[in-house]
């Protein structure tokens, strides 16, 4: 077990295996303790169950950060930030992260998909996310989010040159030191992610499973943070994370579409993480 804690800041959905529930489960498989900040509490996820009951936690977050600042042995080593919801909450997290000395800060800038920004979000939220990612060491936007952050038009089938230009524009316009891992890009019969390594675009993909699956971005960023905390090389960590998401999607794809709204089947992915943690499936790192 690693002698450190990971800060997990994202929404908590009270039903199913989504967002924070999934993240805490995965980190437990890694043997990593968590310090959780639920950015919003939802009665269910936002799709498939009607309109969820939502509670904003800004006051609780402020008081919790104040309490944590008094704990001398909390020992936060890394952070994962997912869906936040409100610009003021984004700023709270940004201000807190910049006071910490963390080895890894993974930000999934959750704000859009399928070419459009999510309902209820506007330029104020985009500006807040642009500030937040400046505190990151890795960001994991999907194609739509990279488009919003870079100002470059993109599709799921974007060419290598278009993706490279968008990544470079995102880093330059937002003054990032973070590595950019673009998720959800399709190639031939596969789907996966890409990132720049020594100026070259690296692709990591898995077979495409048809259908809509909830929580793949949350799972990917959690797995990536977990593997990086073990000192795995960046490319290997990305490969293992893509494969872990594929395992979850493959199992979830075996159930009816209506049941998929409860989140991903993490059984195989958790088993793989646990075997890695125990050294039974460990590459030289």
Backbone as CSV, one residue per row, in Angstrom:
resi,resn,N_x,N_y,N_z,CA_x,CA_y,CA_z,C_x,C_y,C_z
1,UNK,0.843,-1.199,0.000,0.000,0.000,0.000,0.876,1.246,0.000
2,UNK,0.533,2.231,-0.841,1.301,3.458,-0.880,0.968,4.323,0.329
3,UNK,2.023,4.924,0.913,1.837,5.746,2.107,1.501,7.175,1.699
4,UNK,0.358,7.348,1.061,-0.078,8.667,0.610,-1.565,8.619,0.318
5,UNK,-2.148,9.788,0.146,-3.569,9.906,-0.155,-3.762,10.616,-1.491
6,UNK,-4.820,10.256,-2.181,-5.197,10.934,-3.416,-6.462,11.736,-3.156
7,UNK,-6.423,13.004,-3.523,-7.608,13.849,-3.452,-8.510,13.532,-4.642
8,UNK,-9.757,13.205,-4.374,-10.735,12.925,-5.430,-11.813,13.992,-5.346
9,UNK,-11.917,14.823,-6.369,-12.912,15.899,-6.392,-13.773,15.743,-7.633
10,UNK,-14.979,15.255,-7.454,-15.938,15.111,-8.541,-17.311,14.853,-7.949
11,UNK,-18.295,14.704,-8.799,-19.664,14.540,-8.308,-19.871,13.165,-7.688
12,UNK,-20.776,13.114,-6.731,-21.160,11.851,-6.096,-22.585,11.532,-6.496
13,UNK,-22.749,10.444,-7.254,-24.075,9.981,-7.655,-24.491,8.861,-6.716
14,UNK,-25.632,9.041,-6.066,-26.034,8.131,-4.991,-26.473,6.761,-5.484
15,UNK,-26.683,6.624,-6.783,-27.120,5.345,-7.358,-26.085,4.866,-8.375
16,UNK,-25.688,3.620,-8.280,-24.842,3.011,-9.297,-23.355,3.199,-9.084
17,UNK,-22.587,2.818,-10.118,-21.128,2.871,-10.089,-20.675,3.998,-11.010
18,UNK,-20.756,5.221,-10.493,-20.442,6.390,-11.302,-19.459,7.284,-10.566
19,UNK,-18.715,8.061,-11.340,-17.863,9.138,-10.844,-17.136,8.787,-9.546
20,UNK,-17.477,9.458,-8.443,-16.714,9.284,-7.216,-16.820,7.870,-6.653
21,UNK,-17.988,7.244,-6.765,-18.138,5.876,-6.274,-17.158,4.946,-6.980
22,UNK,-17.066,5.081,-8.297,-16.138,4.255,-9.063,-14.697,4.594,-8.731
23,UNK,-14.388,5.889,-8.605,-13.009,6.305,-8.338,-12.501,5.750,-7.008
24,UNK,-13.318,5.849,-5.967,-12.890,5.352,-4.655,-12.687,3.837,-4.702
25,UNK,-13.541,3.141,-5.445,-13.390,1.692,-5.581,-12.072,1.343,-6.267
26,UNK,-11.757,2.046,-7.338,-10.523,1.772,-8.079,-9.297,2.078,-7.227
27,UNK,-9.309,3.206,-6.535,-8.158,3.545,-5.691,-8.010,2.543,-4.545
28,UNK,-9.109,2.023,-4.049,-9.036,0.978,-3.025,-8.343,-0.254,-3.585
29,UNK,-8.636,-0.581,-4.853,-7.964,-1.693,-5.499,-6.471,-1.474,-5.609
30,UNK,-6.069,-0.232,-5.802,-4.648,0.114,-5.848,-4.018,0.146,-4.449
31,UNK,-4.845,0.063,-3.404,-4.333,0.197,-2.051,-4.019,1.642,-1.683
32,UNK,-4.686,2.581,-2.346,-4.436,4.007,-2.138,-5.587,4.616,-1.341
33,UNK,-5.244,5.303,-0.271,-6.254,6.015,0.514,-6.749,7.240,-0.253
34,UNK,-7.987,7.633,-0.014,-8.547,8.793,-0.702,-9.026,9.848,0.285
35,UNK,-8.963,11.090,-0.160,-9.590,12.210,0.536,-10.597,12.784,-0.446
36,UNK,-11.885,12.656,-0.145,-12.930,12.912,-1.130,-13.606,14.260,-0.941
37,UNK,-13.731,14.991,-2.039,-14.516,16.221,-2.073,-15.629,16.036,-3.106
38,UNK,-16.849,15.699,-2.657,-17.964,15.610,-3.610,-18.370,17.015,-4.054
39,UNK,-18.100,17.329,-5.319,-18.383,18.680,-5.811,-19.880,18.955,-5.847
40,UNK,-20.658,17.930,-6.156,-22.114,17.980,-6.080,-22.600,16.604,-5.650
41,UNK,-23.706,16.557,-4.945,-24.339,15.284,-4.600,-25.620,15.168,-5.421
42,UNK,-25.733,14.070,-6.157,-26.890,13.848,-7.014,-27.617,12.582,-6.573
43,UNK,-28.927,12.620,-6.634,-29.712,11.436,-6.268,-29.466,10.294,-7.244
44,UNK,-29.228,10.631,-8.515,-28.844,9.670,-9.551,-27.926,10.409,-10.512
45,UNK,-27.393,9.700,-11.483,-26.687,10.418,-12.542,-27.697,11.224,-13.349
46,UNK,-27.212,12.070,-14.242,-28.088,13.043,-14.901,-28.867,12.481,-16.082
47,UNK,-28.587,11.249,-16.508,-29.295,10.669,-17.641,-29.970,9.357,-17.252
48,UNK,-31.152,9.157,-17.755,-31.810,7.868,-17.630,-32.716,7.694,-16.426
49,UNK,-32.698,8.646,-15.480,-33.496,8.507,-14.266,-34.423,9.697,-14.043
50,UNK,-34.596,10.524,-15.034,-35.318,11.761,-14.809,-34.377,12.813,-14.238
51,UNK,-34.934,13.925,-13.795,-34.116,15.012,-13.266,-33.652,14.689,-11.850
52,UNK,-32.341,14.621,-11.612,-31.860,14.263,-10.275,-32.005,15.414,-9.285
53,UNK,-32.072,15.048,-8.004,-31.989,16.034,-6.928,-30.516,16.341,-6.718
54,UNK,-30.159,17.617,-6.746,-28.750,18.018,-6.701,-28.507,18.987,-5.552
55,UNK,-27.391,18.769,-4.861,-26.996,19.665,-3.773,-25.599,20.200,-4.036
56,UNK,-25.474,21.526,-4.036,-24.156,22.141,-4.171,-23.462,22.149,-2.808
57,UNK,-22.171,21.875,-2.799,-21.441,21.673,-1.543,-20.392,22.727,-1.244
58,UNK,-20.501,23.917,-1.824,-19.433,24.904,-1.667,-19.121,25.220,-0.208
59,UNK,-20.150,25.397,0.610,-19.913,25.730,2.016,-19.198,24.580,2.728
60,UNK,-19.642,23.366,2.469,-18.998,22.190,3.063,-17.554,22.068,2.595
61,UNK,-17.319,22.342,1.308,-15.956,22.248,0.761,-15.031,23.248,1.455
62,UNK,-15.497,24.471,1.622,-14.668,25.481,2.291,-14.301,25.035,3.703
63,UNK,-15.284,24.544,4.448,-15.028,24.125,5.824,-14.138,22.880,5.868
64,UNK,-14.336,21.985,4.913,-13.531,20.763,4.865,-12.073,21.092,4.569
65,UNK,-11.840,21.970,3.617,-10.464,22.377,3.316,-9.818,23.014,4.537
66,UNK,-10.584,23.846,5.247,-10.061,24.449,6.471,-9.677,23.401,7.498
67,UNK,-10.497,22.363,7.642,-10.192,21.280,8.573,-8.965,20.502,8.120
68,UNK,-8.934,20.148,6.841,-7.797,19.379,6.324,-6.479,20.125,6.490
69,UNK,-6.524,21.445,6.370,-5.293,22.238,6.514,-4.713,22.143,7.922
70,UNK,-5.532,21.688,8.877,-5.052,21.538,10.254,-4.518,20.135,10.540
71,UNK,-4.663,19.226,9.581,-4.228,17.841,9.784,-2.830,17.681,9.209
72,UNK,-1.860,17.498,10.062,-0.459,17.516,9.622,-0.039,16.250,8.885
73,UNK,-0.735,15.131,9.102,-0.317,13.879,8.474,-1.314,13.391,7.416
74,UNK,-2.078,14.305,6.830,-3.007,13.905,5.785,-2.258,13.426,4.541
75,UNK,-1.139,14.077,4.224,-0.204,13.593,3.203,-0.863,13.361,1.843
76,UNK,-1.383,14.420,1.260,-1.927,14.335,-0.092,-0.786,14.329,-1.100
77,UNK,-0.775,13.307,-1.974,0.308,13.169,-2.943,-0.129,13.514,-4.360
78,UNK,-1.394,13.259,-4.667,-1.910,13.471,-6.015,-3.371,13.881,-5.931
79,UNK,-3.925,14.238,-7.087,-5.340,14.618,-7.132,-5.946,14.226,-8.466
80,UNK,-7.234,13.897,-8.423,-8.038,13.684,-9.627,-9.256,14.578,-9.512
81,UNK,-9.499,15.381,-10.535,-10.655,16.267,-10.550,-11.511,15.899,-11.758
82,UNK,-12.784,15.625,-11.520,-13.717,15.317,-12.600,-14.785,16.380,-12.712
83,UNK,-16.038,15.956,-12.816,-17.137,16.903,-12.977,-17.264,17.795,-11.738
84,UNK,-17.368,19.100,-11.972,-17.470,20.054,-10.862,-18.859,20.686,-10.828
85,UNK,-19.270,21.376,-11.897,-20.651,21.829,-11.970,-20.887,23.320,-11.934
86,UNK,-20.151,24.044,-11.072,-20.370,25.480,-10.935,-19.033,26.217,-10.982
87,UNK,-18.966,27.397,-11.638,-17.713,28.146,-11.705,-17.113,28.455,-10.329
88,UNK,-17.969,28.773,-9.345,-17.449,29.089,-8.005,-16.778,27.877,-7.372
89,UNK,-17.340,26.686,-7.620,-16.746,25.467,-7.086,-15.420,25.171,-7.780
90,UNK,-15.365,25.421,-9.076,-14.117,25.244,-9.817,-13.032,26.133,-9.225
91,UNK,-13.381,27.382,-8.920,-12.395,28.300,-8.348,-11.934,27.824,-6.967
92,UNK,-12.858,27.310,-6.156,-12.481,26.768,-4.850,-11.426,25.682,-4.995
93,UNK,-11.639,24.783,-5.946,-10.693,23.689,-6.159,-9.360,24.205,-6.690
94,UNK,-9.420,25.140,-7.620,-8.186,25.717,-8.153,-7.360,26.343,-7.035
95,UNK,-8.012,27.148,-6.203,-7.299,27.833,-5.127,-6.694,26.836,-4.141
96,UNK,-7.408,25.740,-3.868,-6.893,24.724,-2.940,-5.729,23.961,-3.562
97,UNK,-5.872,23.556,-4.799,-4.812,22.785,-5.458,-3.509,23.563,-5.545
98,UNK,-3.606,24.875,-5.750,-2.393,25.672,-5.888,-1.668,25.874,-4.559
99,UNK,-2.302,25.511,-3.446,-1.622,25.581,-2.150,-0.904,24.269,-1.821
100,UNK,-1.168,23.225,-2.603,-0.611,21.905,-2.326,0.582,21.623,-3.238
101,UNK,1.476,20.802,-2.764,2.610,20.359,-3.576,2.364,18.891,-3.943
102,UNK,1.744,18.691,-5.102,1.319,17.368,-5.521,2.164,16.877,-6.693
103,UNK,2.435,15.580,-6.692,3.222,14.991,-7.778,2.403,14.898,-9.047
104,UNK,1.155,14.485,-8.916,0.271,14.347,-10.072,-1.049,15.054,-9.796
105,UNK,-1.496,15.855,-10.746,-2.831,16.463,-10.689,-3.498,16.190,-12.025
106,UNK,-4.451,15.250,-12.034,-5.171,14.895,-13.251,-6.517,15.597,-13.250
107,UNK,-6.763,16.363,-14.284,-8.038,17.067,-14.420,-8.747,16.566,-15.675
108,UNK,-9.942,16.015,-15.474,-10.820,15.682,-16.587,-11.778,16.857,-16.735
109,UNK,-11.590,17.705,-17.749,-12.384,18.941,-17.852,-13.790,18.673,-18.378
110,UNK,-14.591,18.037,-17.558,-15.917,17.568,-17.978,-16.847,18.756,-18.225
111,UNK,-17.184,18.979,-19.489,-18.103,20.089,-19.787,-18.818,19.927,-21.119
112,UNK,-18.555,18.850,-21.854,-19.247,18.687,-23.115,-18.970,17.345,-23.754
113,UNK,-19.759,17.011,-24.754,-19.597,15.753,-25.479,-20.414,15.830,-26.761
114,UNK,-20.068,15.000,-27.719,-20.805,14.911,-28.982,-20.907,16.267,-29.675
115,UNK,-19.855,17.081,-29.527,-19.772,18.342,-30.251,-20.375,19.551,-29.585
116,UNK,-21.005,19.389,-28.419,-21.651,20.537,-27.772,-21.324,20.571,-26.269
117,UNK,-21.395,21.771,-25.704,-21.223,21.938,-24.269,-22.495,21.477,-23.562
118,UNK,-22.354,20.921,-22.365,-23.509,20.431,-21.622,-24.467,21.575,-21.299
119,UNK,-25.748,21.251,-21.196,-26.773,22.230,-20.845,-26.426,22.906,-19.513
120,UNK,-26.628,24.210,-19.471,-26.395,24.956,-18.239,-25.005,25.535,-18.122
121,UNK,-24.096,25.097,-18.996,-22.739,25.641,-18.974,-22.616,26.746,-20.007
122,UNK,-21.781,27.734,-19.711,-21.544,28.834,-20.639,-20.098,29.261,-20.606
123,UNK,-19.841,30.471,-21.127,-18.472,30.964,-21.206,-17.833,31.106,-19.823
124,UNK,-18.656,31.433,-18.802,-18.106,31.570,-17.450,-17.530,30.260,-16.931
125,UNK,-18.224,29.169,-17.250,-17.726,27.867,-16.804,-16.480,27.472,-17.587
126,UNK,-16.479,27.706,-18.876,-15.303,27.420,-19.695,-14.097,28.199,-19.194
127,UNK,-14.281,29.463,-18.865,-13.170,30.279,-18.354,-12.648,29.722,-17.031
128,UNK,-13.564,29.266,-16.170,-13.143,28.697,-14.883,-12.329,27.413,-15.097
129,UNK,-12.769,26.565,-16.021,-12.033,25.331,-16.313,-10.656,25.653,-16.895
130,UNK,-10.583,26.661,-17.733,-9.286,27.055,-18.306,-8.304,27.475,-17.211
131,UNK,-8.812,28.103,-16.161,-7.952,28.455,-15.040,-7.575,27.212,-14.236
132,UNK,-8.537,26.317,-14.020,-8.289,25.111,-13.241,-7.196,24.243,-13.858
133,UNK,-7.216,24.070,-15.175,-6.255,23.161,-15.803,-4.827,23.693,-15.741
134,UNK,-4.666,24.958,-15.400,-3.314,25.479,-15.226,-2.621,24.884,-13.999
135,UNK,-3.418,24.299,-13.094,-2.850,23.643,-11.910,-2.587,22.155,-12.154
136,UNK,-2.883,21.677,-13.368,-2.802,20.245,-13.656,-1.432,19.842,-14.171
137,UNK,-1.120,18.550,-13.982,0.041,17.941,-14.639,-0.403,17.112,-15.840
138,UNK,-1.660,16.657,-15.814,-2.249,15.914,-16.926,-3.705,16.327,-17.050
139,UNK,-4.169,16.570,-18.276,-5.595,16.774,-18.495,-6.077,15.732,-19.512
140,UNK,-7.334,15.318,-19.365,-7.863,14.241,-20.210,-9.167,14.672,-20.889
141,UNK,-9.123,15.668,-21.756,-10.344,16.097,-22.439,-10.778,15.093,-23.505
142,UNK,-12.094,14.993,-23.723,-12.542,14.282,-24.910,-12.426,15.235,-26.099
143,UNK,-12.854,14.785,-27.272,-12.689,15.590,-28.476,-13.423,16.927,-28.359
144,UNK,-14.656,16.900,-27.843,-15.439,18.127,-27.691,-14.760,19.093,-26.722
145,UNK,-14.276,18.579,-25.614,-13.629,19.432,-24.605,-12.317,20.006,-25.114
146,UNK,-11.567,19.227,-25.895,-10.350,19.764,-26.506,-10.698,20.875,-27.481
147,UNK,-11.772,20.702,-28.220,-12.231,21.747,-29.132,-12.554,23.033,-28.368
148,UNK,-13.242,22.903,-27.238,-13.605,24.079,-26.438,-12.367,24.761,-25.849
149,UNK,-11.406,23.962,-25.423,-10.216,24.517,-24.771,-9.214,25.098,-25.764
150,UNK,-9.236,24.577,-26.979,-8.256,25.014,-27.980,-8.804,26.051,-28.951
151,UNK,-10.135,26.033,-29.151,-10.727,26.889,-30.176,-10.641,26.292,-31.562
152,UNK,-10.098,25.082,-31.685,-9.980,24.400,-32.975,-11.155,23.453,-33.184
153,UNK,-11.730,23.457,-34.367,-12.824,22.546,-34.679,-12.296,21.114,-34.833
154,UNK,-12.978,20.160,-34.193,-12.550,18.760,-34.234,-13.768,17.846,-34.335
155,UNK,-13.537,16.658,-34.860,-14.550,15.606,-34.840,-13.915,14.344,-34.277
156,UNK,-14.736,13.320,-34.004,-14.209,12.054,-33.491,-13.252,11.395,-34.469
157,UNK,-13.357,11.765,-35.739,-12.506,11.172,-36.769,-11.440,12.153,-37.258
158,UNK,-11.041,13.065,-36.401,-10.053,14.075,-36.766,-8.737,13.429,-37.201
159,UNK,-8.064,14.058,-38.140,-6.773,13.558,-38.608,-5.695,13.789,-37.556
160,UNK,-4.563,13.107,-37.707,-3.452,13.286,-36.778,-3.021,14.745,-36.726
161,UNK,-2.906,15.368,-37.896,-2.447,16.755,-37.951,-3.414,17.684,-37.221
162,UNK,-4.711,17.450,-37.372,-5.716,18.276,-36.694,-5.637,18.103,-35.180
163,UNK,-5.423,16.874,-34.727,-5.323,16.616,-33.296,-4.071,17.280,-32.720
164,UNK,-2.958,17.165,-33.421,-1.711,17.786,-32.952,-1.884,19.296,-32.839
165,UNK,-2.474,19.914,-33.850,-2.677,21.369,-33.813,-3.576,21.763,-32.646
166,UNK,-4.604,20.964,-32.385,-5.520,21.278,-31.288,-4.824,21.128,-29.932
167,UNK,-4.024,20.088,-29.759,-3.282,19.902,-28.507,-2.326,21.069,-28.276
168,UNK,-1.594,21.445,-29.315,-0.638,22.549,-29.180,-1.350,23.866,-28.903
169,UNK,-2.489,24.097,-29.563,-3.257,25.321,-29.318,-3.794,25.346,-27.896
170,UNK,-4.262,24.199,-27.417,-4.774,24.102,-26.041,-3.679,24.468,-25.035
171,UNK,-2.486,23.937,-25.224,-1.390,24.201,-24.281,-0.943,25.659,-24.354
172,UNK,-0.858,26.196,-25.557,-0.385,27.567,-25.727,-1.395,28.593,-25.227
173,UNK,-2.652,28.425,-25.622,-3.678,29.410,-25.261,-3.970,29.415,-23.764
174,UNK,-3.793,28.260,-23.114,-4.100,28.161,-21.684,-2.862,28.141,-20.809
175,UNK,-1.692,28.347,-21.436,-0.406,28.423,-20.721,-0.207,27.190,-19.840
176,UNK,-0.339,26.014,-20.467,-0.282,24.763,-19.725,1.121,24.180,-19.683
177,UNK,1.443,23.587,-18.552,2.591,22.699,-18.445,2.131,21.243,-18.480
178,UNK,0.840,21.047,-18.453,0.255,19.708,-18.357,0.377,18.940,-19.668
179,UNK,0.476,17.613,-19.536,0.355,16.749,-20.703,-1.127,16.629,-21.036
180,UNK,-1.425,16.561,-22.322,-2.804,16.495,-22.791,-3.046,15.108,-23.387
181,UNK,-3.973,14.369,-22.792,-4.359,13.063,-23.310,-5.786,13.192,-23.828
182,UNK,-5.954,13.044,-25.128,-7.265,13.225,-25.745,-7.972,11.875,-25.787
183,UNK,-9.173,11.812,-25.229,-9.896,10.544,-25.128,-11.032,10.470,-26.144
184,UNK,-11.462,9.236,-26.408,-12.650,9.020,-27.227,-12.472,9.278,-28.706
185,UNK,-11.245,9.109,-29.225,-11.015,9.318,-30.654,-11.056,7.972,-31.371
186,UNK,-11.770,7.925,-32.475,-11.954,6.675,-33.215,-10.902,6.559,-34.317
187,UNK,-10.416,5.321,-34.483,-9.484,5.001,-35.561,-9.817,3.614,-36.077
188,UNK,-10.145,3.515,-37.356,-10.490,2.238,-37.972,-11.600,1.561,-37.157
189,UNK,-11.325,0.375,-36.602,-12.345,-0.340,-35.819,-12.142,-0.147,-34.325
190,UNK,-11.275,0.797,-33.963,-10.958,0.978,-32.551,-11.310,2.353,-32.025
191,UNK,-11.198,2.489,-30.724,-11.401,3.776,-30.057,-10.392,3.861,-28.918
192,UNK,-9.892,5.034,-28.674,-8.887,5.160,-27.617,-8.494,6.599,-27.393
193,UNK,-7.209,6.807,-27.136,-6.750,8.152,-26.812,-5.397,8.395,-27.469
194,UNK,-4.976,9.643,-27.431,-3.680,9.985,-27.997,-3.050,11.104,-27.177
195,UNK,-1.723,11.206,-27.299,-0.973,12.245,-26.599,0.327,12.475,-27.351
196,UNK,0.956,13.600,-27.098,2.228,13.916,-27.731,3.383,13.383,-26.889
197,UNK,4.335,12.742,-27.548,5.549,12.264,-26.896,6.735,12.644,-27.774
198,UNK,7.570,13.564,-27.258,8.718,14.061,-28.028,8.283,14.579,-29.396
199,UNK,7.165,15.281,-29.413,6.673,15.897,-30.630,5.899,14.983,-31.552
200,UNK,5.823,13.696,-31.215,5.115,12.734,-32.048,3.797,12.330,-31.382
201,UNK,2.781,12.119,-32.207,1.487,11.721,-31.680,1.473,10.221,-31.424
202,UNK,1.184,9.842,-30.181,1.111,8.440,-29.798,-0.349,8.036,-29.661
203,UNK,-0.707,6.897,-30.249,-2.075,6.396,-30.181,-2.134,5.141,-29.329
204,UNK,-3.125,5.063,-28.487,-3.391,3.851,-27.711,-4.874,3.567,-27.863
205,UNK,-5.215,2.406,-28.396,-6.628,2.143,-28.666,-7.027,0.742,-28.237
206,UNK,-8.317,0.515,-28.229,-8.901,-0.793,-27.945,-10.026,-1.012,-28.935
207,UNK,-10.519,-2.245,-29.081,-11.647,-2.482,-29.991,-12.864,-1.638,-29.597
208,UNK,-13.580,-1.190,-30.589,-14.764,-0.362,-30.346,-15.951,-1.247,-29.964
209,UNK,-16.614,-0.889,-28.870,-17.825,-1.579,-28.436,-18.994,-0.628,-28.675
210,UNK,-19.940,-1.016,-29.504,-21.036,-0.111,-29.846,-21.959,0.114,-28.652
211,UNK,-22.548,1.293,-28.613,-23.451,1.641,-27.525,-22.950,2.842,-26.757
212,UNK,-23.785,3.340,-25.863,-23.423,4.482,-25.016,-23.153,3.984,-23.605
213,UNK,-21.985,4.352,-23.074,-21.569,3.884,-21.754,-21.223,5.081,-20.877
214,UNK,-21.751,5.063,-19.659,-21.579,6.190,-18.748,-20.356,5.976,-17.849
215,UNK,-19.566,7.022,-17.679,-18.485,6.975,-16.703,-17.137,6.528,-17.231
216,UNK,-16.978,6.408,-18.551,-15.695,5.946,-19.083,-14.577,6.960,-18.837
217,UNK,-14.903,8.253,-18.953,-13.885,9.279,-18.721,-13.413,9.298,-17.277
218,UNK,-14.358,9.173,-16.336,-14.012,9.126,-14.909,-13.103,7.931,-14.624
219,UNK,-13.453,6.787,-15.190,-12.670,5.583,-14.950,-11.274,5.720,-15.526
220,UNK,-11.169,6.253,-16.732,-9.855,6.399,-17.359,-8.931,7.276,-16.521
221,UNK,-9.400,8.447,-16.092,-8.541,9.354,-15.338,-8.148,8.763,-13.986
222,UNK,-9.050,8.011,-13.366,-8.742,7.366,-12.094,-7.672,6.298,-12.273
223,UNK,-7.833,5.457,-13.284,-6.831,4.429,-13.548,-5.481,5.060,-13.866
224,UNK,-5.483,6.097,-14.675,-4.231,6.749,-15.052,-3.509,7.299,-13.828
225,UNK,-4.251,7.942,-12.937,-3.656,8.469,-11.710,-3.104,7.334,-10.850
226,UNK,-3.852,6.254,-10.739,-3.412,5.129,-9.934,-2.111,4.543,-10.431
227,UNK,-2.012,4.296,-11.724,-0.790,3.716,-12.278,0.389,4.687,-12.175
228,UNK,0.145,5.974,-12.425,1.227,6.955,-12.301,1.742,7.033,-10.869
229,UNK,0.858,6.843,-9.896,1.290,6.879,-8.496,2.221,5.723,-8.158
230,UNK,2.188,4.667,-8.958,3.106,3.547,-8.753,4.405,3.714,-9.539
231,UNK,4.567,4.844,-10.201,5.801,5.096,-10.929,5.880,4.452,-12.285
232,UNK,4.741,3.982,-12.800,4.708,3.405,-14.136,4.996,4.502,-15.165
233,UNK,5.689,4.160,-16.245,5.960,5.142,-17.290,4.642,5.680,-17.836
234,UNK,4.683,6.889,-18.369,3.451,7.540,-18.809,2.753,6.714,-19.888
235,UNK,3.500,6.261,-20.882,2.877,5.506,-21.970,2.270,4.196,-21.466
236,UNK,2.987,3.505,-20.577,2.456,2.256,-20.025,1.209,2.525,-19.185
237,UNK,1.224,3.617,-18.427,0.057,3.963,-17.612,-1.157,4.229,-18.503
238,UNK,-0.951,4.921,-19.615,-2.050,5.179,-20.546,-2.556,3.867,-21.147
239,UNK,-1.637,2.996,-21.545,-2.032,1.712,-22.132,-2.863,0.887,-21.153
240,UNK,-2.408,0.793,-19.927,-3.133,0.016,-18.926,-4.504,0.637,-18.642
241,UNK,-4.570,1.946,-18.658,-5.838,2.630,-18.378,-6.841,2.417,-19.502
242,UNK,-6.366,2.498,-20.744,-7.248,2.236,-21.890,-7.776,0.805,-21.820
243,UNK,-6.892,-0.143,-21.506,-7.312,-1.537,-21.422,-8.309,-1.739,-20.285
244,UNK,-8.087,-1.060,-19.142,-9.009,-1.173,-18.015,-10.397,-0.675,-18.350
245,UNK,-10.471,0.425,-19.106,-11.770,0.945,-19.541,-12.421,-0.037,-20.510
246,UNK,-11.627,-0.593,-21.418,-12.164,-1.559,-22.370,-12.753,-2.777,-21.663
247,UNK,-12.055,-3.263,-20.631,-12.571,-4.408,-19.875,-13.939,-4.082,-19.265
248,UNK,-14.055,-2.880,-18.704,-15.323,-2.484,-18.075,-16.426,-2.323,-19.108
249,UNK,-16.092,-1.697,-20.231,-17.095,-1.484,-21.281,-17.534,-2.818,-21.884
250,UNK,-16.590,-3.731,-22.087,-16.920,-5.040,-22.661,-17.919,-5.786,-21.796
251,UNK,-17.686,-5.777,-20.480,-18.598,-6.473,-19.575,-19.957,-5.757,-19.518
252,UNK,-19.922,-4.441,-19.499,-21.169,-3.679,-19.428,-21.978,-3.842,-20.716
253,UNK,-21.288,-4.017,-21.828,-21.964,-4.191,-23.106,-22.783,-5.465,-23.199
254,UNK,-22.603,-6.370,-22.250,-23.339,-7.631,-22.256,-24.723,-7.507,-21.603
255,UNK,-24.980,-6.372,-20.952,-26.284,-6.176,-20.318,-27.143,-5.272,-21.189
256,UNK,-28.419,-5.195,-20.888,-29.326,-4.372,-21.685,-28.957,-2.900,-21.574
257,UNK,-29.322,-2.145,-22.605,-28.985,-0.725,-22.629,-29.590,0.014,-21.437
258,UNK,-30.782,-0.391,-21.009,-31.432,0.266,-19.885,-30.639,0.093,-18.587
259,UNK,-29.980,-1.047,-18.423,-29.205,-1.303,-17.210,-27.866,-0.574,-17.202
260,UNK,-27.420,-0.135,-18.370,-26.120,0.542,-18.449,-26.129,1.899,-17.750
261,UNK,-27.320,2.462,-17.530,-27.399,3.765,-16.882,-26.923,3.712,-15.433
262,UNK,-26.794,2.487,-14.864,-26.303,2.346,-13.496,-24.780,2.377,-13.410
263,UNK,-24.128,2.504,-14.550,-22.677,2.613,-14.544,-21.997,1.375,-15.076
264,UNK,-20.673,1.418,-15.085,-19.866,0.357,-15.671,-19.714,-0.834,-14.732
265,UNK,-19.580,-2.002,-15.321,-19.241,-3.210,-14.562,-17.731,-3.198,-14.340
266,UNK,-17.311,-2.966,-13.116,-15.889,-2.798,-12.796,-15.212,-4.087,-12.329
267,UNK,-15.905,-5.203,-12.372,-15.399,-6.440,-11.775,-14.026,-6.825,-12.310
268,UNK,-13.900,-6.928,-13.638,-12.627,-7.351,-14.237,-11.564,-6.286,-14.074
269,UNK,-11.941,-5.036,-14.239,-10.977,-3.941,-14.098,-10.410,-3.892,-12.686
270,UNK,-11.266,-4.036,-11.683,-10.803,-4.050,-10.297,-9.887,-5.241,-10.033
271,UNK,-10.210,-6.373,-10.618,-9.370,-7.555,-10.456,-7.986,-7.309,-11.043
272,UNK,-7.918,-6.687,-12.215,-6.636,-6.382,-12.849,-5.817,-5.414,-11.994
273,UNK,-6.478,-4.389,-11.464,-5.787,-3.410,-10.615,-5.237,-4.076,-9.359
274,UNK,-6.042,-4.927,-8.752,-5.617,-5.603,-7.527,-4.429,-6.518,-7.786
275,UNK,-4.466,-7.251,-8.900,-3.342,-8.123,-9.244,-2.074,-7.307,-9.470
276,UNK,-2.213,-6.163,-10.128,-1.064,-5.284,-10.337,-0.504,-4.804,-9.002
277,UNK,-1.398,-4.363,-8.112,-0.982,-3.830,-6.817,-0.239,-4.876,-5.993
278,UNK,-0.691,-6.117,-6.075,-0.064,-7.210,-5.316,1.187,-7.743,-6.001
279,UNK,1.524,-7.172,-7.154,2.729,-7.585,-7.836,2.577,-8.816,-8.699
280,UNK,1.335,-9.291,-8.874,1.112,-10.508,-9.675,1.019,-10.212,-11.157
281,UNK,0.911,-8.944,-11.501,0.804,-8.565,-12.902,1.562,-7.257,-13.102
282,UNK,2.781,-7.219,-12.600,3.558,-5.981,-12.580,4.676,-6.023,-13.608
283,UNK,4.698,-5.048,-14.488,5.829,-4.916,-15.393,6.966,-4.232,-14.646
284,UNK,8.165,-4.313,-15.181,9.276,-3.562,-14.598,8.995,-2.087,-14.754
285,UNK,9.109,-1.350,-13.659,8.798,0.080,-13.716,9.947,0.888,-13.165
